[in-house]
Amino acid sequence: PLPDELTDFVEFSFLSLMNEYLWSQQPGLDDWKRANRLDGFGATIAAIPKDDAAKHEIMKRIRKNAVPAVENLQRLMTANAGSTATAH
């Protein structure tokens, strides 16, 4: 389901990133998802030509910032949980 509220988006994004990480740890699952059209983004990444330095640089930046992004999402969820608790 898609998030309805901004705070839902933060949790949705966190869970999505964590799922992708956990799935990436399972041998063969990426290939299976791509073969079954369940991972359009992965298929797009796999199709980047080896000599396309600009796109590979973008992918390097995405990978480099994945862990900080997850950490920031965790901080945002914690802050939201605190503000929700005080609002009730």
MARBA-3410 file (N, C-alpha, C, O; in Angstrom, 1 decimal):
88
0.8,-1.2,0.0,0.0,0.0,0.0,0.9,1.3,0.0,2.0,1.3,0.6 ~ 0.4,2.3,-0.6,1.1,3.5,-0.7,0.8,4.3,0.6,-0.3,4.2,1.2 ~ 1.7,5.1,1.1,1.5,5.9,2.3,0.5,7.0,2.1,0.4,7.6,1.0 ~ -0.3,7.3,3.1,-1.2,8.4,3.0,-0.7,9.7,3.6,-1.0,10.8,3.2 ~ 0.2,9.6,4.6,0.7,10.7,5.3,2.2,10.8,5.2,2.9,9.8,4.8
2.8,12.0,5.4,4.2,12.1,5.3,4.9,11.2,6.3,6.0,10.6,5.9 ~ 4.4,11.0,7.5,5.0,10.1,8.5,5.0,8.7,8.0,5.9,7.9,8.3 ~ 3.9,8.3,7.3,3.8,7.0,6.7,4.9,6.8,5.7,5.5,5.7,5.5 ~ 5.2,7.8,4.9,6.2,7.7,3.8,7.6,7.4,4.4,8.3,6.6,3.8 ~ 7.9,8.0,5.6,9.2,7.7,6.2,9.3,6.2,6.6,10.3,5.6,6.3
8.3,5.7,7.2,8.3,4.3,7.6,8.3,3.4,6.4,9.0,2.4,6.4 ~ 7.4,3.7,5.4,7.4,2.9,4.2,8.7,2.9,3.5,9.1,1.8,3.1 ~ 9.4,4.0,3.4,10.7,4.0,2.8,11.7,3.2,3.5,12.5,2.5,2.9 ~ 11.7,3.3,4.9,12.6,2.5,5.7,12.4,1.0,5.5,13.3,0.3,5.2 ~ 11.2,0.6,5.6,10.8,-0.8,5.4,11.2,-1.3,4.0,11.7,-2.4,3.9
11.0,-0.5,3.0,11.3,-0.9,1.7,12.8,-1.1,1.5,13.2,-2.1,0.9 ~ 13.6,-0.1,2.0,15.0,-0.3,1.9,15.5,-1.5,2.7,16.4,-2.2,2.2 ~ 15.0,-1.7,3.9,15.4,-2.9,4.7,15.0,-4.2,3.9,15.8,-5.1,3.9 ~ 13.9,-4.2,3.3,13.5,-5.4,2.6,14.4,-5.7,1.4,14.9,-6.8,1.2 ~ 14.7,-4.6,0.7,15.7,-4.7,-0.4,17.0,-5.3,0.0,17.6,-6.1,-0.6
17.5,-4.8,1.2,18.8,-5.2,1.7,18.7,-6.7,2.0,19.5,-7.5,1.6 ~ 17.6,-7.1,2.8,17.5,-8.5,3.2,17.4,-9.4,2.0,18.0,-10.5,2.0 ~ 16.6,-9.0,1.0,16.4,-9.8,-0.2,17.8,-9.9,-1.0,18.0,-11.0,-1.5 ~ 18.6,-8.9,-0.9,19.8,-8.9,-1.7,20.8,-9.9,-1.1,21.8,-10.3,-1.7 ~ 20.6,-10.3,0.2,21.4,-11.3,0.8,21.1,-12.7,0.5,21.8,-13.7,0.9
20.0,-12.9,-0.2,19.6,-14.3,-0.6,20.1,-14.6,-2.0,19.7,-14.0,-3.0 ~ 21.0,-15.6,-2.1,21.6,-15.9,-3.4,20.5,-16.3,-4.4,19.6,-17.1,-4.2 ~ 20.5,-15.7,-5.6,19.6,-16.0,-6.7,18.3,-15.3,-6.7,17.6,-15.3,-7.7 ~ 18.0,-14.6,-5.6,16.7,-14.0,-5.5,16.6,-12.8,-6.4,15.6,-12.5,-7.0 ~ 17.7,-12.0,-6.6,17.7,-10.9,-7.5,17.4,-11.3,-8.9,16.6,-10.7,-9.6
18.0,-12.4,-9.4,17.8,-12.9,-10.7,16.3,-13.4,-10.9,15.7,-13.1,-11.9 ~ 15.8,-14.0,-9.8,14.4,-14.5,-9.9,13.4,-13.4,-10.0,12.5,-13.4,-10.8 ~ 13.7,-12.3,-9.1,12.8,-11.2,-9.2,12.8,-10.5,-10.5,11.7,-10.1,-11.1 ~ 14.0,-10.3,-11.1,14.1,-9.7,-12.4,13.4,-10.6,-13.5,12.7,-10.0,-14.4 ~ 13.6,-11.9,-13.4,13.0,-12.8,-14.4,11.5,-12.8,-14.3,10.8,-13.1,-15.3
10.9,-12.5,-13.1,9.5,-12.5,-12.9,8.9,-11.0,-13.0,7.8,-10.8,-12.6 ~ 9.7,-10.1,-13.4,9.3,-8.7,-13.6,8.8,-8.1,-12.2,7.9,-7.2,-12.2 ~ 9.4,-8.5,-11.1,9.0,-8.0,-9.8,10.0,-6.9,-9.4,9.9,-6.3,-8.3 ~ 11.0,-6.7,-10.2,12.1,-5.7,-9.8,12.4,-4.9,-11.0,13.5,-5.1,-11.6 ~ 11.6,-3.9,-11.4,11.9,-3.1,-12.6,13.1,-2.2,-12.4,13.8,-2.0,-13.4
13.3,-1.8,-11.2,14.5,-0.9,-11.0,15.8,-1.7,-11.1,16.8,-1.3,-11.7 ~ 15.8,-3.0,-10.6,17.0,-3.8,-10.7,17.2,-4.2,-12.2,18.4,-4.2,-12.6 ~ 16.2,-4.4,-13.0,16.4,-4.7,-14.4,17.0,-3.4,-15.1,17.8,-3.6,-16.0 ~ 16.5,-2.3,-14.7,17.1,-1.0,-15.3,18.6,-0.9,-15.0,19.4,-0.5,-15.8 ~ 18.9,-1.2,-13.7,20.3,-1.1,-13.3,21.1,-2.1,-14.1,22.2,-1.8,-14.5
20.6,-3.3,-14.2,21.4,-4.4,-14.9,21.6,-4.1,-16.3,22.6,-4.5,-16.9 ~ 20.8,-3.2,-16.9,20.9,-2.9,-18.3,21.8,-1.7,-18.6,22.0,-1.4,-19.7 ~ 22.4,-1.1,-17.6,23.3,0.0,-17.8,24.6,-0.6,-18.5,25.2,-1.5,-18.0 ~ 24.9,0.0,-19.6,26.1,-0.5,-20.3,27.4,-0.3,-19.5,27.5,0.6,-18.7 ~ 28.3,-1.3,-19.6,29.5,-1.2,-18.8,30.3,0.0,-19.0,31.0,0.5,-18.1
30.2,0.6,-20.2,31.0,1.8,-20.5,30.3,3.1,-20.2,30.8,4.2,-20.6 ~ 29.1,3.1,-19.6,28.4,4.3,-19.3,28.9,4.8,-17.9,28.2,4.6,-16.9 ~ 30.0,5.5,-17.9,30.6,6.0,-16.6,29.7,6.9,-15.8,29.7,6.8,-14.6 ~ 29.0,7.7,-16.5,28.1,8.7,-15.8,27.0,7.9,-15.0,26.8,8.3,-13.8 ~ 26.4,6.9,-15.6,25.4,6.2,-14.8,26.0,5.3,-13.7,25.4,5.2,-12.7
27.1,4.8,-14.0,27.8,4.0,-12.9,28.2,4.9,-11.8,28.2,4.4,-10.6 ~ 28.6,6.1,-12.0,28.9,7.1,-11.0,27.7,7.4,-10.1,27.7,7.5,-8.9 ~ 26.5,7.5,-10.8,25.3,7.8,-10.1,25.0,6.6,-9.2,24.6,6.8,-8.0 ~ 25.1,5.4,-9.7,24.8,4.2,-8.9,25.8,4.1,-7.7,25.4,3.6,-6.6 ~ 27.0,4.5,-7.9,28.0,4.5,-6.8,27.6,5.4,-5.7,27.7,5.1,-4.5
27.1,6.6,-6.1,26.6,7.6,-5.1,25.4,7.0,-4.4,25.2,7.2,-3.2 ~ 24.5,6.4,-5.1,23.3,5.8,-4.4,23.7,4.7,-3.4,23.3,4.8,-2.3 ~ 24.6,3.8,-3.8,25.1,2.8,-2.9,25.8,3.4,-1.7,25.6,3.0,-0.5 ~ 26.6,4.5,-1.9,27.4,5.1,-0.8,26.4,5.8,0.2,26.8,5.8,1.4 ~ 25.3,6.2,-0.3,24.4,7.0,0.6,23.2,6.1,1.2,22.4,6.6,1.9
23.2,4.8,0.8,22.1,4.0,1.3,22.1,3.8,2.8,21.1,4.0,3.4 ~ 23.2,3.6,3.4,23.3,3.4,4.9,23.0,4.7,5.6,22.2,4.7,6.5 ~ 23.6,5.8,5.2,23.2,7.1,5.8,21.7,7.4,5.7,21.1,7.9,6.6 ~ 21.1,7.0,4.5,19.7,7.2,4.3,18.8,6.4,5.3,17.9,6.9,5.9 ~ 19.2,5.2,5.5,18.5,4.3,6.4,18.6,4.8,7.8,17.7,4.9,8.6
19.8,5.3,8.2,20.0,5.9,9.5,19.2,7.1,9.7,18.6,7.3,10.8 ~ 19.1,7.9,8.7,18.3,9.1,8.8,16.8,8.8,8.9,16.1,9.4,9.7 ~ 16.3,7.8,8.2,15.0,7.4,8.3,14.6,6.9,9.7,13.6,7.1,10.2 ~ 15.6,6.1,10.3,15.4,5.7,11.7,15.3,6.9,12.6,14.4,6.8,13.5 ~ 16.1,7.9,12.4,16.0,9.1,13.3,14.7,9.8,13.1,14.0,10.2,14.1
14.2,9.9,11.9,12.9,10.5,11.6,11.8,9.7,12.2,10.8,10.3,12.8 ~ 11.8,8.4,12.1,10.8,7.6,12.8,10.8,7.7,14.3,9.7,7.8,14.9 ~ 12.0,7.8,14.9,12.1,7.9,16.3,11.5,9.3,16.7,10.8,9.4,17.7 ~ 11.9,10.3,16.0,11.3,11.7,16.2,9.8,11.7,16.1,9.1,12.4,16.9 ~ 9.3,11.0,15.1,7.9,11.0,14.9,7.2,10.3,16.0,6.1,10.7,16.4
7.8,9.2,16.4,7.2,8.4,17.5,7.1,9.3,18.8,6.1,9.2,19.5 ~ 8.1,10.0,19.0,8.1,10.9,20.2,7.1,12.0,20.1,6.4,12.4,21.1 ~ 6.9,12.6,18.9,6.0,13.7,18.7,4.6,13.2,18.7,3.6,13.8,19.2 ~ 4.4,11.9,18.3,3.0,11.3,18.3,2.6,11.0,19.7,1.5,11.2,20.1 ~ 3.6,10.5,20.5,3.3,10.2,21.9,2.9,11.4,22.7,2.0,11.3,23.6
3.6,12.5,22.5,3.3,13.7,23.2,2.0,14.4,22.7,1.4,15.2,23.5 ~ 1.6,14.1,21.5,0.4,14.7,21.0,-0.9,14.1,21.5,-2.0,14.7,21.4 ~ -0.8,12.9,22.0,-2.0,12.1,22.5,-2.2,12.4,24.0,-3.2,11.9,24.5
END
